């Protein structure tokens, strides 16, 4: 799955594409860091109609490739390193969404089962 990154792309669009590829997982975006390379806010973006440009300081555009064999850490690094976006991946457990640990070596395919 390729995710196009640009300042005008809506968060809900990325979440929809991600969820189509991984139905039991969800990608969530942090509010933008205070400065380039800064620590992401603990606050998550709650309005999915926001654009990526509203969630980041780095305004590079391009494409991120997400594959089922990637780990949570790899995805987080890909979004952060080039595009300045901080993300979490959560998994549906019962009626709740649980944040997945980025130090875990399971792949997206493993988590999506």
MARGU-352131 format. One record per residue: z, y, x of N, C-alpha, C, CB in turn. Coordinates in steps of 0.02 Angstrom, whole numbers, padded with zeros to 5 digits, always signed. Glycine has a CB too. Layout:
BEGIN
ZYXZYXZYXZYX/...
# end
This chain:
BEGIN
+00000-00058+00042+00000+00000+00000+00000+00062+00045+00061+00000-00048/-00044+00108+00030-00046+00172+00066-00018+00227+00022-00118+00189+00088/+00026+00267+00051+00056+00323+00015+00031+00388+00047+00134+00319+00016/-00006+00426+00008-00030+00491+00032+00027+00541+00031-00090+00516-00010/+00036+00576+00087+00089+00625+00094+00058+00694+00102+00135+00608+00155/+00076+00738+00055+00057+00809+00061+00107+00849+00019-00018+00820+00037/+00109+00913+00030+00159+00955-00003+00152+00958-00079+00155+01024+00024/+00094+00941-00106+00083+00947-00178+00096+00882-00216+00013+00970-00191/+00106+00827-00180+00117+00762-00211+00184+00761-00246+00112+00705-00159/+00185+00737-00307+00247+00733-00346+00286+00670-00328+00231+00734-00422/+00352+00676-00329+00395+00620-00312+00384+00562-00361+00469+00641-00313/+00378+00576-00425+00370+00522-00474+00306+00482-00460+00367+00551-00545/+00255+00513-00432+00193+00478-00417+00205+00425-00362+00139+00527-00395/+00242+00445-00311+00258+00398-00257+00303+00343-00283+00291+00434-00197/+00353+00361-00324+00398+00311-00351+00360+00261-00395+00454+00345-00392/+00313+00285-00433+00273+00241-00476+00232+00192-00434+00226+00282-00521/+00199+00217-00382+00158+00174-00339+00202+00122-00303+00119+00216-00288/+00260+00144-00278+00305+00100-00243+00331+00045-00290+00365+00139-00213/+00350+00065-00350+00376+00017-00399+00323-00032-00422+00406+00054-00458/+00260-00011-00424+00206-00057-00443+00199-00112-00390+00139-00019-00451/+00209-00094-00327+00204-00143-00272+00267-00185-00265+00189-00107-00206/+00325-00154-00280+00390-00188-00272+00431-00176-00336+00428-00162-00208/+00420-00216-00389+00450-00202-00454+00527-00202-00455+00426-00253-00502/+00559-00237-00409+00632-00240-00409+00664-00189-00362+00655-00309-00390/+00623-00145-00333+00647-00095-00286+00628-00025-00309+00620-00108-00215/+00665+00024-00284+00651+00093-00301+00659+00135-00238+00698+00119-00358/+00615+00184-00229+00620+00230-00173+00648+00296-00201+00550+00240-00138/+00698+00323-00165+00729+00386-00185+00725+00434-00126+00802+00375-00208/+00720+00498-00141+00713+00549-00089+00776+00593-00086+00652+00592-00103/+00796+00608-00024+00851+00655-00013+00825+00726-00018+00885+00643+00056/+00871+00772-00033+00853+00843-00029+00837+00857+00045+00911+00889-00055/+00798+00908+00058+00775+00920+00126+00831+00936+00174+00724+00976+00126/+00821+00920+00239+00871+00937+00289+00875+01012+00298+00853+00903+00356/+00928+01034+00330+00938+01106+00340+00886+01135+00388+01008+01119+00368/+00864+01096+00437+00814+01119+00484+00775+01059+00509+00846+01158+00543/+00721+01071+00542+00680+01017+00569+00722+00972+00614+00620+01045+00607/+00723+00908+00601+00762+00860+00640+00835+00858+00619+00758+00877+00712/+00853+00897+00568+00923+00900+00545+00942+00839+00505+00934+00962+00505/+01006+00835+00489+01032+00780+00450+01016+00793+00376+01109+00772+00460/+00994+00741+00342+00976+00747+00271+01038+00760+00230+00940+00684+00247/+01029+00795+00177+01082+00807+00129+01102+00741+00097+01060+00858+00075/+01165+00734+00078+01186+00674+00042+01160+00676-00030+01263+00669+00042/+01140+00734-00052+01115+00742-00120+01045+00714-00125+01117+00817-00141/+01034+00674-00177+00968+00646-00189+00930+00692-00236+00974+00574-00220/+00864+00692-00230+00822+00731-00275+00825+00697-00344+00748+00736-00248/+00848+00733-00393+00856+00704-00459+00798+00719-00505+00920+00728-00490/+00758+00769-00489+00702+00788-00531+00638+00759-00500+00697+00865-00539/+00613+00705-00529+00555+00671-00502+00491+00712-00506+00545+00605-00537/+00493+00767-00543+00433+00809-00547+00428+00858-00489+00434+00848-00613/+00478+00857-00444+00474+00899-00384+00418+00874-00340+00541+00900-00346/+00393+00919-00298+00342+00899-00250+00375+00881-00184+00290+00956-00240/+00337+00846-00142+00363+00829-00075+00377+00892-00035+00313+00784-00038/+00337+00943-00045+00347+01006-00009+00416+01036-00022+00294+01055-00028/+00445+01022-00079+00511+01047-00097+00568+01006-00066+00519+01049-00172/+00551+00950-00035+00601+00903-00009+00601+00897+00067+00591+00836-00038/+00564+00938+00100+00558+00929+00172+00546+00995+00208+00502+00880+00189/+00558+00993+00273+00546+01050+00316+00481+01040+00355+00605+01061+00365/+00468+00979+00377+00404+00962+00410+00350+00959+00357+00409+00894+00450/+00295+00993+00366+00244+00995+00314+00178+00964+00337+00231+01066+00292/+00183+00910+00376+00124+00872+00397+00097+00833+00337+00141+00824+00456/+00032+00821+00337+00004+00779+00285-00030+00719+00317-00046+00818+00241/-00035+00666+00278-00065+00605+00303-00051+00547+00257-00040+00589+00373/-00049+00487+00285-00039+00427+00246+00012+00381+00280-00105+00389+00236/+00057+00354+00240+00104+00303+00263+00082+00237+00234+00179+00320+00243/+00077+00187+00276+00062+00119+00252+00127+00081+00245+00013+00083+00301/+00138+00053+00186+00197+00013+00172+00174-00057+00157+00240+00043+00112/+00201-00105+00195+00183-00175+00185+00244-00216+00167+00149-00203+00249/+00235-00272+00133+00291-00314+00113+00334-00340+00171+00266-00372+00073/+00305-00343+00231+00343-00370+00288+00383-00316+00326+00296-00406+00336/+00382-00254+00301+00421-00201+00333+00494-00206+00313+00393-00132+00314/+00537-00183+00359+00609-00180+00344+00625-00111+00315+00652-00195+00408/+00685-00105+00288+00708-00041+00261+00709+00012+00316+00778-00048+00228/+00732-00007+00374+00736+00040+00430+00667+00065+00450+00770+00007+00490/+00618+00021+00452+00550+00041+00470+00522+00092+00420+00504-00020+00473/+00533+00081+00357+00509+00128+00306+00543+00195+00313+00520+00100+00235/+00609+00194+00322+00646+00257+00329+00622+00296+00390+00721+00243+00334/+00610+00261+00445+00586+00293+00506+00516+00322+00496+00585+00243+00564/+00472+00285+00463+00404+00310+00452+00404+00374+00411+00362+00256+00416/+00444+00378+00359+00447+00438+00319+00478+00496+00358+00487+00426+00255/+00529+00481+00396+00566+00533+00432+00530+00560+00493+00633+00507+00453/+00505+00517+00535+00478+00537+00600+00419+00586+00595+00457+00477+00639/+00372+00571+00552+00311+00612+00549+00314+00664+00493+00251+00567+00539/+00346+00646+00437+00342+00688+00378+00406+00724+00360+00321+00647+00320/+00461+00712+00396+00523+00747+00383+00554+00731+00316+00512+00820+00388/+00541+00672+00290+00568+00651+00226+00621+00598+00236+00512+00625+00180/+00678+00607+00203+00731+00557+00206+00731+00518+00141+00801+00590+00218/+00727+00452+00146+00724+00409+00087+00777+00355+00089+00654+00378+00081/+00793+00330+00030+00833+00269+00022+00792+00221-00019+00902+00285-00012/+00803+00157-00006+00774+00104-00047+00831+00071-00083+00732+00053-00005/+00825+00064-00150+00877+00032-00189+00848-00029-00224+00908+00081-00240/+00893-00074-00242+00873-00136-00275+00910-00143-00341+00887-00198-00229/+00875-00166-00391+00905-00177-00457+00949-00240-00454+00850-00185-00512/+01013-00230-00467+01061-00286-00470+01096-00280-00537+01112-00284-00409/+01079-00325-00583+01106-00319-00651+01079-00255-00683+01184-00320-00651/+01125-00212-00705+01105-00148-00735+01110-00090-00686+01148-00134-00796/+01126-00104-00623+01137-00052-00574+01085-00053-00519+01206-00058-00544/+01076+00005-00487+01034+00010-00427+01080+00015-00367+00985+00071-00431/+01071-00029-00318+01113-00033-00259+01073-00013-00198+01143-00103-00251/+01100+00034-00159+01067+00056-00097+01065-00002-00047+01103+00118-00066/+01006-00013-00018+00999-00066+00031+01016-00041+00100+00927-00094+00030/+01050-00081+00138+01072-00065+00205+01013-00065+00253+01126-00114+00230/+01003-00010+00289+00945-00005+00333+00953-00046+00397+00932+00067+00352/+01013-00070+00412+01022-00112+00471+01006-00185+00458+01094-00106+00496/+00992-00201+00397+00978-00270+00379+00907-00288+00400+00988-00281+00303/+00895-00349+00420+00830-00369+00445+00785-00401+00393+00839-00417+00502/+00807-00401+00329+00764-00428+00277+00706-00380+00264+00803-00441+00214/+00651-00407+00244+00592-00366+00230+00593-00343+00157+00526-00407+00244/+00546-00299+00140+00539-00277+00071+00524-00337+00025+00483-00224+00064/+00482-00382+00048+00466-00442+00008+00529-00483-00004+00412-00485+00045/+00572-00490+00046+00635-00527+00037+00679-00493-00015+00673-00532+00104/+00687-00427-00009+00729-00389-00056+00700-00389-00126+00738-00318-00031/+00634-00391-00133+00602-00386-00198+00607-00451-00239+00530-00367-00189/+00624-00506-00206+00629-00571-00242+00681-00569-00295+00645-00627-00193/
# end
